[in-house]
Amino acid sequence: MRGARRRDHLARDALRAALIATGVVFLVLVALCAGVDLLVQHSLRASLDDRLSERMATLQGNHDQIFAGIVRDEEDRNNLEEPVLYWAVDHGGNVVTHSAGAPPLPAALHGVGSARDTSLGGVEMRISGLTVDDGRVVTAISTAPVSRALTSMLVAEGLFIPVVLGAVFLGATAIGYRVAGPVEQARQRHVAFTADASHELRTPLAVIEAETSLALSAPRDAAAYREALERVSGESGRLRRIVDDLLWLARFDDAPEPPHAEPVDVGQVAAEATERFRTMASTRGLLLRSEVRGERAPLVTAPADWMDRLCGVLLDNACKYSPPGGEVQVVVEDDGNSVALSVRDHGPGVPAEERTRIFDRFRRATDSTTGAGLGLAIGDAVVRATGGHWDLGDTPGGGATFTVTWPRSAAGGVEAVSRTAPTH
């Protein structure tokens, strides 16, 4: 159900983005096509006006012969372009002569001056006139070439624009799915993170509120108050750890770059972390071992505090899941090209179906511990940021083995290393 809702949300986002992109492209194309149409129309009309001007100059030079009835029509009738028609009008308003096939010239157009559009004999024409000694000469040319050109352009645009819009819509939809996918995943993670964080914080707060309310509800002896305060203290500590982990993850997510990285001796970091956890291990009756293998110091380029945090996460996780009397082993190995950190326990292990999600925030492999499920998420953030990779396997005899491998740092010289930390 959640997957179906996620797909529906992705589809809506992708379609919305595609429609917006298509609409923007449509408006741009319409504006461009309209601009091109206007430029072409202006250019064609200017060409018609030039032909009218040329024809008018020719007729003006021969107006005395034209008005005398000696018609010298030099317009090329075999020209594929529309012919320029003319009319000779005397001072009395009578048409003395005109081009062959020219329609009647209305009296209202005898005095026409600069070029303008009109309709003659049901044909749209461009017409202009000029005064000469014997009267007026009027010329006209059909605007059909302009109309045909614009019609052809509109038809081409009508075919071209839908094809382009269809391609834009499909492309924008595909891109929208690819872009919206990570965004939707981030949104889902944020929603899940907020819900899980609220749940984890609500539990200790509810316990603290219940304990304090119960303690204040009636007078009690010192032992009862002490017991209540101990439970409040335990829940406060759990609350503090959750808040600390949340703040660390928030700072990690917001930081554009990792802090200063330097060659870190993973063996030394692991040994120090092991010593810190000996008290916890002893209280649970656990045998804790730490060993470094290799001929050189196992150096990894990373922030030192991040590596310490990672070791602490893995040891804390192993100690929590190991049964009393069990063993936790920390092994650091340098094979010359890479450095591997392994933490092995003999607990219940990680079920196969949980291994792909074990590093998700607030995810627990089992319900047998009281942790918030943030430790491995922090460890995974450190591993990814430092260029390492995980290998989650089974410990011989039962349990889980978490191994992280990094490229070995090129800094530092050769150092003989074969250390095994004392066991307790």
C-alpha positions as CSV (number, residue, x, y, z in Angstrom):
1,M,0.0,0.0,0.0
2,R,2.8,2.4,0.9
3,G,4.6,1.6,-2.3
4,A,1.4,2.2,-4.3
5,R,1.0,5.6,-2.6
6,R,4.6,6.4,-3.3
7,R,4.2,5.6,-7.0
8,D,1.0,7.6,-7.2
9,H,2.8,10.6,-5.6
10,L,5.7,10.2,-8.0
11,A,3.4,10.0,-11.0
12,R,1.5,13.2,-9.9
13,D,4.8,15.1,-9.4
14,A,6.2,13.9,-12.7
15,L,3.0,14.7,-14.6
16,R,2.7,18.1,-12.9
17,A,6.3,19.0,-13.8
18,A,5.8,17.7,-17.4
19,L,2.6,19.8,-17.8
20,I,4.3,22.9,-16.5
21,A,7.3,22.3,-18.8
22,T,5.1,21.6,-21.8
23,G,3.0,24.8,-21.1
24,V,6.1,26.9,-20.9
25,V,7.5,25.4,-24.2
26,F,4.1,25.9,-25.8
27,L,4.0,29.6,-24.9
28,V,7.6,30.1,-26.1
29,L,6.9,28.3,-29.4
30,V,3.7,30.3,-30.0
31,A,5.6,33.6,-29.3
32,L,8.4,32.5,-31.6
33,C,6.1,31.4,-34.4
34,A,4.1,34.6,-34.1
35,G,7.2,36.6,-34.3
36,V,8.5,34.7,-37.3
37,D,5.1,35.1,-39.0
38,L,5.1,38.8,-38.5
39,L,8.6,39.1,-39.9
40,V,7.8,37.1,-42.9
41,Q,4.5,39.0,-43.5
42,H,6.4,42.3,-43.2
43,S,9.1,41.1,-45.6
44,L,6.6,39.9,-48.2
45,R,4.6,43.1,-48.0
46,A,7.8,45.1,-48.3
47,S,8.6,43.1,-51.5
48,L,5.1,43.9,-52.9
49,D,5.6,47.6,-52.1
50,D,9.0,47.5,-53.9
51,R,7.4,46.0,-57.0
52,L,4.6,48.7,-56.9
53,S,7.2,51.4,-56.6
54,E,9.2,50.1,-59.5
55,R,6.1,49.7,-61.6
56,M,5.0,53.2,-60.6
57,A,8.3,54.7,-61.7
58,T,8.1,53.0,-65.1
59,L,4.5,54.2,-65.7
60,Q,5.4,57.7,-64.5
61,G,8.1,57.9,-67.2
62,N,5.7,56.9,-69.9
63,H,2.5,58.6,-68.6
64,D,2.2,60.9,-71.7
65,Q,2.1,57.9,-74.1
66,I,-0.2,56.0,-71.8
67,F,-2.7,58.8,-71.6
68,A,-2.4,59.3,-75.4
69,G,-3.6,55.7,-75.9
70,I,-0.2,54.3,-76.8
71,V,0.0,51.6,-74.1
72,R,3.5,50.3,-73.4
73,D,2.8,47.6,-70.9
74,E,6.2,46.1,-70.1
75,E,5.0,43.8,-67.2
76,D,6.3,40.2,-67.9
77,R,3.1,38.2,-68.2
78,N,5.1,35.0,-68.0
79,N,6.5,35.9,-64.6
80,L,5.4,33.4,-62.0
81,E,4.8,36.2,-59.6
82,E,1.6,38.1,-59.5
83,P,1.5,40.8,-62.2
84,V,1.3,44.5,-61.3
85,L,-2.0,46.0,-62.6
86,Y,-2.4,49.7,-63.4
87,W,-5.1,52.2,-64.3
88,A,-4.7,55.7,-65.9
89,V,-7.2,58.2,-64.6
90,D,-7.7,61.6,-66.2
91,H,-8.5,64.9,-64.4
92,G,-12.2,64.2,-65.0
93,G,-12.1,61.0,-63.0
94,N,-12.4,58.7,-66.1
95,V,-10.2,55.6,-66.5
96,V,-8.5,56.2,-69.8
97,T,-6.7,52.8,-70.0
98,H,-5.8,49.9,-67.7
99,S,-3.9,46.6,-67.7
100,A,-5.5,43.7,-69.5
101,G,-7.7,41.8,-67.1
102,A,-7.7,44.5,-64.5
103,P,-11.0,44.7,-62.6
104,P,-13.0,48.0,-62.5
105,L,-11.4,50.7,-60.3
106,P,-13.9,52.2,-57.9
107,A,-14.0,56.0,-57.9
108,A,-13.2,56.0,-54.2
109,L,-9.8,54.7,-55.1
110,H,-8.9,57.2,-57.9
111,G,-7.2,59.4,-55.3
112,V,-5.3,56.7,-53.5
113,G,-1.8,57.7,-52.4
114,S,0.6,55.6,-50.4
115,A,0.3,51.8,-50.5
116,R,-2.5,50.2,-48.6
117,D,-4.6,47.1,-48.7
118,T,-8.0,46.9,-50.4
119,S,-10.3,44.5,-52.2
120,L,-10.8,44.7,-56.0
121,G,-13.1,42.3,-57.7
122,G,-13.2,40.1,-54.7
123,V,-9.4,39.8,-54.6
124,E,-7.3,41.2,-51.8
125,M,-4.7,43.6,-53.3
126,R,-2.0,46.1,-52.3
127,I,-2.8,49.4,-54.1
128,S,-1.0,52.8,-54.5
129,G,-1.3,55.9,-56.7
130,L,0.6,58.9,-58.0
131,T,-0.4,62.2,-59.6
132,V,1.1,63.0,-63.0
133,D,0.5,65.9,-65.5
134,D,-2.4,64.2,-67.3
135,G,-4.1,62.9,-64.1
136,R,-3.3,60.0,-61.9
137,V,-1.7,56.6,-62.3
138,V,-2.9,53.8,-59.9
139,T,-1.1,50.5,-59.5
140,A,-2.2,47.3,-57.6
141,I,-0.9,43.8,-57.0
142,S,-2.5,40.8,-55.4
143,T,-1.5,39.9,-51.9
144,A,-2.2,36.2,-52.6
145,P,1.5,35.3,-52.4
146,V,1.6,36.7,-48.8
147,S,-1.6,34.8,-47.9
148,R,-0.2,31.5,-49.4
149,A,3.1,31.9,-47.6
150,L,1.4,32.6,-44.3
151,T,-1.0,29.7,-44.8
152,S,1.9,27.3,-45.5
153,M,3.7,28.5,-42.4
154,L,0.7,28.1,-40.2
155,V,0.1,24.6,-41.5
156,A,3.8,23.7,-40.9
157,E,3.6,25.2,-37.4
158,G,0.4,23.4,-36.7
159,L,2.1,20.1,-37.5
160,F,5.4,21.0,-35.9
161,I,4.2,22.4,-32.6
162,P,2.2,19.3,-31.5
163,V,5.2,17.0,-32.3
164,V,7.5,19.2,-30.3
165,L,5.1,19.5,-27.4
166,G,4.6,15.7,-27.4
167,A,8.3,15.1,-27.3
168,V,8.7,17.7,-24.6
169,F,5.9,16.2,-22.5
170,L,7.3,12.7,-22.8
171,G,10.9,13.8,-22.1
172,A,9.8,16.0,-19.2
173,T,7.8,13.1,-17.7
174,A,10.8,10.8,-17.9
175,I,13.0,13.4,-16.4
176,G,10.4,14.2,-13.8
177,Y,10.3,10.6,-12.7
178,R,14.1,10.5,-12.4
179,V,14.3,13.8,-10.6
180,A,11.2,13.3,-8.4
181,G,12.4,9.9,-7.4
182,P,15.2,11.0,-5.1
183,V,13.1,14.0,-3.9
184,E,10.3,11.7,-3.0
185,Q,12.6,9.2,-1.3
186,A,14.0,12.1,0.7
187,R,10.5,13.3,1.6
188,Q,9.5,9.8,2.6
189,R,12.7,9.4,4.7
190,H,12.0,12.7,6.3
191,V,8.4,11.7,7.1
192,A,9.5,8.3,8.5
193,F,12.4,9.9,10.4
194,T,10.1,12.4,12.0
195,A,7.5,9.8,12.9
196,D,10.2,7.4,14.3
197,A,11.9,10.2,16.2
198,S,8.7,11.3,17.7
199,H,7.9,7.7,18.8
200,E,11.3,7.1,20.3
201,L,11.3,10.4,22.2
202,R,7.7,9.9,23.4
203,T,8.4,6.6,25.2
204,P,11.0,7.9,27.7
205,L,9.1,11.1,28.1
206,A,6.0,9.1,28.9
207,V,7.8,7.0,31.4
208,I,9.4,10.1,33.1
209,E,6.0,11.8,33.3
210,A,4.3,8.6,34.7
211,E,7.0,8.1,37.3
212,T,7.0,11.7,38.5
213,S,3.2,11.8,38.6
214,L,3.1,8.6,40.6
215,A,5.8,9.8,43.0
216,L,3.9,13.1,43.6
217,S,0.5,11.5,43.9
218,A,1.0,10.5,47.5
219,P,3.7,10.5,50.3
220,R,6.1,7.7,50.0
221,D,9.2,6.4,51.8
222,A,12.7,7.2,50.8
223,A,13.2,3.8,49.0
224,A,10.2,4.4,46.8
225,Y,11.3,7.8,45.9
226,R,14.8,6.5,45.2
227,E,13.4,3.8,42.9
228,A,11.3,6.3,41.0
229,L,14.3,8.6,40.6
230,E,16.4,5.7,39.3
231,R,13.8,4.9,36.7
232,V,13.6,8.6,35.8
233,S,17.4,8.8,35.6
234,G,17.5,5.7,33.3
235,E,14.9,7.2,31.0
236,S,16.7,10.6,31.0
237,G,19.9,8.9,30.0
238,R,18.1,7.1,27.2
239,L,16.5,10.3,26.1
240,R,19.9,12.1,26.1
241,R,21.5,9.4,24.0
242,I,18.7,9.6,21.4
243,V,18.9,13.4,21.3
244,D,22.7,13.2,20.9
245,D,22.4,10.7,18.1
246,L,19.8,12.8,16.4
247,L,21.9,15.9,16.7
248,W,24.9,14.0,15.3
249,L,22.9,12.8,12.3
250,A,21.5,16.3,11.7
251,R,24.9,17.9,11.8
252,F,26.2,15.2,9.4
253,D,23.3,15.7,7.0
254,D,23.8,19.5,7.0
255,A,27.6,19.5,6.6
256,P,28.5,20.1,2.9
257,E,31.9,18.5,3.5
258,P,33.4,16.2,6.1
259,P,35.7,17.7,8.7
260,H,39.5,17.5,8.4
261,A,40.6,14.1,7.4
262,E,44.0,12.7,8.3
263,P,45.7,9.3,8.4
264,V,44.2,7.4,11.3
265,D,45.5,4.3,12.8
266,V,42.4,2.1,12.9
267,G,44.1,-0.4,15.1
268,Q,44.8,2.2,17.8
269,V,41.3,3.6,17.6
270,A,39.8,0.1,17.9
271,A,42.1,-0.7,20.9
272,E,41.0,2.5,22.7
273,A,37.4,1.8,22.0
274,T,37.7,-1.8,23.2
275,E,39.2,-0.5,26.5
276,R,36.2,1.9,27.0
277,F,33.7,-1.0,26.6
278,R,35.5,-3.4,29.0
279,T,33.3,-2.3,31.9
280,M,30.1,-2.9,29.9
281,A,31.4,-6.3,28.7
282,S,32.4,-7.4,32.2
283,T,29.0,-6.5,33.6
284,R,27.4,-8.7,31.0
285,G,30.0,-11.5,31.5
286,L,31.3,-11.0,28.0
287,L,34.8,-11.9,26.8
288,L,36.1,-8.9,24.8
289,R,39.1,-9.4,22.4
290,S,41.0,-6.9,20.2
291,E,43.6,-7.8,17.6
292,V,45.6,-6.1,14.9
293,R,47.1,-8.1,12.1
294,G,49.5,-7.0,9.4
295,E,53.1,-5.8,8.9
296,R,52.2,-2.1,8.8
297,A,50.1,0.3,10.7
298,P,46.5,0.1,9.4
299,L,46.1,3.7,8.3
300,V,42.9,5.1,6.8
301,T,42.4,8.7,5.7
302,A,39.4,9.9,7.7
303,P,38.3,12.2,10.6
304,A,39.6,10.6,13.8
305,D,36.5,11.3,15.8
306,W,34.3,9.7,13.1
307,M,36.4,6.5,13.2
308,D,36.1,6.5,17.0
309,R,32.4,6.9,16.7
310,L,32.2,4.0,14.3
311,C,34.1,1.7,16.5
312,G,31.9,2.7,19.5
313,V,28.8,2.0,17.5
314,L,29.9,-1.5,16.4
315,L,31.1,-2.5,19.9
316,D,28.0,-1.1,21.6
317,N,25.8,-3.1,19.1
318,A,27.8,-6.3,19.6
319,C,27.7,-6.1,23.4
320,K,24.0,-5.4,23.4
321,Y,23.2,-8.4,21.3
322,S,25.7,-10.9,22.7
323,P,24.3,-13.2,25.3
324,P,25.9,-13.4,28.8
325,G,29.1,-15.4,28.7
326,G,29.5,-14.7,25.0
327,E,32.5,-13.3,23.2
328,V,33.0,-10.2,21.1
329,Q,36.1,-10.0,18.9
330,V,37.5,-6.9,17.2
331,V,40.0,-7.5,14.4
332,V,41.8,-4.9,12.4
333,E,43.7,-6.2,9.4
334,D,46.0,-4.5,6.8
335,D,46.7,-6.5,3.6
336,G,48.8,-3.8,2.0
337,N,46.1,-2.2,-0.2
338,S,43.2,-2.0,2.2
339,V,42.3,-1.9,5.8
340,A,39.5,-3.9,7.3
341,L,37.8,-3.5,10.7
342,S,35.7,-6.5,11.8
343,V,33.5,-6.8,14.9
344,R,32.2,-10.3,15.6
345,D,29.7,-11.4,18.2
346,H,27.9,-14.6,19.0
347,G,24.4,-13.1,19.4
348,P,21.3,-14.0,17.4
349,G,22.7,-12.7,14.1
350,V,20.9,-10.6,11.5
351,P,18.0,-12.2,9.6
352,A,18.6,-12.3,5.9
353,E,15.4,-10.3,5.2
354,E,16.7,-7.5,7.5
355,R,20.2,-7.1,6.0
356,T,19.1,-4.7,3.3
357,R,17.5,-2.3,5.9
358,I,19.7,-2.8,8.9
359,F,21.4,0.5,8.4
360,D,18.1,2.5,8.1
361,R,17.5,5.0,10.9
362,F,15.4,3.6,13.7
363,R,15.7,0.1,12.3
364,R,16.4,-2.7,14.7
365,A,17.3,-6.2,13.6
366,T,15.4,-7.7,16.6
367,D,13.2,-6.4,19.4
368,S,15.4,-7.8,22.1
369,T,17.3,-4.5,22.8
370,T,16.1,-1.1,24.0
371,G,18.2,0.9,21.6
372,A,16.7,3.5,19.3
373,G,18.0,2.0,16.1
374,L,20.3,5.0,15.3
375,G,23.7,3.5,16.0
376,L,24.2,1.5,12.8
377,A,22.7,4.5,10.8
378,I,25.5,6.7,12.3
379,G,28.0,4.0,11.5
380,D,26.8,3.7,7.9
381,A,27.0,7.5,7.5
382,V,30.6,7.4,8.6
383,V,31.5,4.4,6.3
384,R,29.9,6.0,3.3
385,A,31.5,9.4,3.9
386,T,35.0,7.9,4.4
387,G,34.9,5.8,1.2
388,G,34.5,2.4,2.9
389,H,32.1,-0.4,2.2
390,W,30.2,-2.9,4.4
391,D,30.3,-6.7,4.5
392,L,27.7,-8.2,6.8
393,G,28.2,-11.8,7.4
394,D,27.7,-14.6,9.9
395,T,30.1,-15.5,12.7
396,P,31.1,-19.2,12.8
397,G,29.2,-20.8,15.5
398,G,26.4,-18.2,15.3
399,G,26.2,-14.5,15.5
400,A,26.9,-11.5,13.2
401,T,30.2,-10.1,11.8
402,F,30.2,-6.5,10.7
403,T,33.2,-5.7,8.5
404,V,34.2,-2.4,7.0
405,T,36.9,-2.1,4.4
406,W,38.7,1.1,3.3
407,P,41.5,1.8,0.9
408,R,44.7,2.1,2.8
409,S,46.1,5.6,3.3
410,A,49.3,6.2,1.4
411,A,50.7,8.4,4.3
412,G,53.0,6.9,7.0
413,G,55.9,4.5,6.8
414,V,56.2,0.8,7.5
415,E,55.6,-0.2,11.1
416,A,55.6,-3.7,12.4
417,V,52.3,-4.4,14.0
418,S,51.1,-7.6,15.7
419,R,49.1,-6.6,18.8
420,T,46.5,-8.4,20.7
421,A,44.8,-6.5,23.4
422,P,44.5,-8.3,26.8
423,T,41.3,-10.1,27.5
424,H,39.1,-10.2,30.5
